[in-house]
Amino acid sequence: MPDGPKLLDPTKVRPYGDDLGDGAVQMSFTLPVPYSPESAEAARQLARKLGLRDPAVVHGEDLGGYSFFIVYGHTRESVDVTQIRVEKIETNAITREAADEKIRRVFGRKLVVVGACIGADAHTVGIDAIMNMKGYHGHYGLERYAMIDAWNLGAQVPPERLLDVIVEKKADAALVSQVVTQRGFHKQNLTRLVELLEAAGVRERVILICGGPRIDHKLARELGYDAGFGPGSYAEHVAGFIIEKLIERRRLAATT
């Protein structure tokens, strides 16, 4: 009789290719040497040293003195997903209509939200997706919310300039996007803004949020932010968090 379907053991999860648990892996990397048969063999040997069984270079191309490779192979390693705990944002997405109604009912005024890409970062796709009226992929940005006064400062904004606008507009929340992450520049920029806010004595009254492809909630919290939103986040997630956090702060202030 043919074997039945394999059952997943959540304590030993391996990458999946053709069969469950076969450990199939695809990886890509760049070597700082010109493309040649020798550099392709170097890529294969490197993959083997990284622990892949039967590595095969399936693609290679020249990058002007460097070489780019895609390698297939298999790993024996596995992970126990039952033991993994990830620090996540505890919030619920809220529709634009529901957000406007809740802000009107709870706060009785518009919330002010300022956003920017700080430092030398010129990538505005992320901040525009959250802030701009047209939003992204059918998810309208905060500028379309009737009860949110959204100020998108764009790209390459010095942290000092963002601080000035936060103070000038009496912002309830500030959103910071960071895409450029080479040499840890995103951490330096994000830390610099926190330091400026603390020095100005306004950090505690501003909901501070950062986001980007390599930013998660754990990193954001470590850098002094209230939350970090990564890929797959939209304005309704950010608006939901801001509203809930402001309500929480109001409640705490009333009890002290």
N, C-alpha and C positions, 0 to 999 in steps of 0.2 A: 504494500500500500504506500502511496506517496506521503511524504512527511507533511504534517500540518503546518500552519503558519507559526513562525517563531514568535515567542513572547518576549517583550522587552523587560529586561531587568534594570530598574531605575537606579540601582546601585552600581551598575557597570555599563554606562552609556558611552558608546563609541560613535565616531562619524559614520554616516550611512552613504553607500554608493549604489551598488547593485543588490546587495543582500544586507539584511539587518545585522549589525555588528561586524561588518567586514572591515571597518576602520578606514575606508577610502577617504583620502584627503587631496584637495587641490590647493596649492600654494603658489604665490608669485613673489618675486623679489628682483632687485636690480643689483648687479655686480659692477664695481668700478673698474672694469676692464673691457676692451673692445670685444664685440661679438665675433666668435670664431668657434670651430669645433672644440677647441681646448676649453673655451669659457663655458660652452654647453656641458662639457664633461665635468667642469668644476662645479656647475650648478647641480648636476646629478649627485656628485660626491658630497656636496654640502647638505643636500636633502637627506642623504643616507646618514650623515653625521648627526642630523637633527632627529634621527630616530625613525625615519620612514623606511618601510620595507619595499623593495623592488621599485625604487623611484625611476620615473621616466620623464625626460624633458619633452613636453608636447608642443611647446612654442618658445621661440627665441627670436629677438630682433635687436638691431643696433640702435643705440640712442646717442650716437655721436661721440664715440669713445667709451661709452658705457654699454651694458647689455642687460636686457630685460628678459626674464624667463617665467614660464608657467610650468610647474612640475606636478605630476600625479604620483601618488604613492599610498601606502597603507601604514597605519599606526596600530600598535598593540595596546596603547594607553587608553584608559577609560576614566570617566568621572562619576562620582556618586551624587546625582542631582538631588537626592533626598536630604543631603547635608548642606546644601547651598542656601545661604541667606543673603539677600541683597537689600541694601537700604533704598527704599522707594519713597516717592512722594505720596503721601496719604491725602488725596484729594479726588474730587469727582468733577468730570467735565460738566459744563452747564451751557445750555443753548443761549444764543444771543438774546432772545426774547426773555428767557427766564432770568438771565443776568441783569438785564435792564430793569426788570420788575423788582428783583431783590435789592438792587442798589437803591432804587427809588424808595422802596419801602423801609429799608434798614437805615440808610444814610441820609436820605432826603436831599442829596446833591450828587453832582457828577464826581466820579473818581478820576484823579489825574494820574496818568501813566506816561512815563518818559522812557524812550528806548534808543539805543545806539550801538554801533560797532565801535569799540574804543581802541586806542592805540593806532598802529599802522594797518589794522585790519580793514580791507576794502570790500569784503564779501557781505553784501546786504541781503542775500536771498533769505537767510533765516529770520532776521529781524523784520524784513518786509512781509514775510509770510504771517507773522504774528501781528504786526502793527497796521499794515496798509489796508485800506478799505476793500480792495479786491481780494486780499488774502491769498490763499493757495489751495488748489485742488478742491474748490467748492467750499472751503472753510474761510468765511469772511474774517478780516482782521479787526483789531480793536477800534480802528477809526470808524467803523460802521456801527459800533454800539452807541445807542442814543445817550446812555448814562456814563460813558467813559470819554474823557477829554484826553485823546492820545496825541503825543508829540514824538514823531520819529525823526531823530537828528541825523540819521544816515550813517555814513562810513567815516573811518579815520578821525573819530572824535577824541580829543585828549580827555583823559579822566577828569582833569580840572574843569574842562568845559561842561562835561556832563554834571558834575557837582553843582556848578553855577546854575544850570537849568533846573535841577532838582530843587534847589533852594528857592529860585525865582518863582517857579510854578507851584511851589508847595506840594510836590508830588507825593502821592500815596504809595506809588510803586515805581521802581526803575528796572528796566529790562536791558541786559547786556549780552550781546552776541559776540562770540569769539570762534572764528574758523581757523585762523592761522595759529598753528600750535608748535611750529618748529622751535626747538631749543627752549621750550617752556615759556614762550612769550605770553601765551594766554594766561598762565598762572601769574606772571608778573603784573600784567595789566589788571587782572581781576583783583589781585591783592592790593594794588595801588589804589583802586577806587574805594575799597573798603577802608583803607587807612585814611583817605581823604574825608570820607563821610564821618568816620569816628572823630577825626581831628576837628571837624566843623560842628560836632555835637548833634548831628541829624541822623545817624545810622539807625537808632532805635525807632524812629518814626517813619521809616521808609521800608516797604517790603522790597527786598533786593533779590532779583532773580537773574540767573545767567543761563545761557544755552549755547549749544553748538554740537557738531558731530562727535566730538571727543569729550563732551562734558556730561557727567551723570550727577545724580542727586548727592551721592557720597562725596565726590570731589567738591561740588558746590558748597556743601556744608563745611567741609574742611577749610575752605578758603574764606568762610565767614558770610556766606549767602544763605538766604532762607530756603532757596530751592534751586535745583538745576534741571532743566528740561533738555532732553536729547532728541534725536530723530523721531518722527512720528508724533510730535507735539503740535497742537494747533491753538488758536486763540481761545477756544472754549476751555482748554485745559488750564491755560495761564489765567484766564479770567476767573475760573472757579477757584483756583488756589488763592488769588489775591483777595477775593471776597471773603473766603473762609478765614484767611489769616487776619484780615482786618477785623472781622467779627470776633475772632479769638482774642486779639489784642485789646479790643474794646471791653470784652468781658473781664479780662485780667485786670485792666485798669480800674474797673468799677469795684473790684474786690480788694484793692489795695489802698 
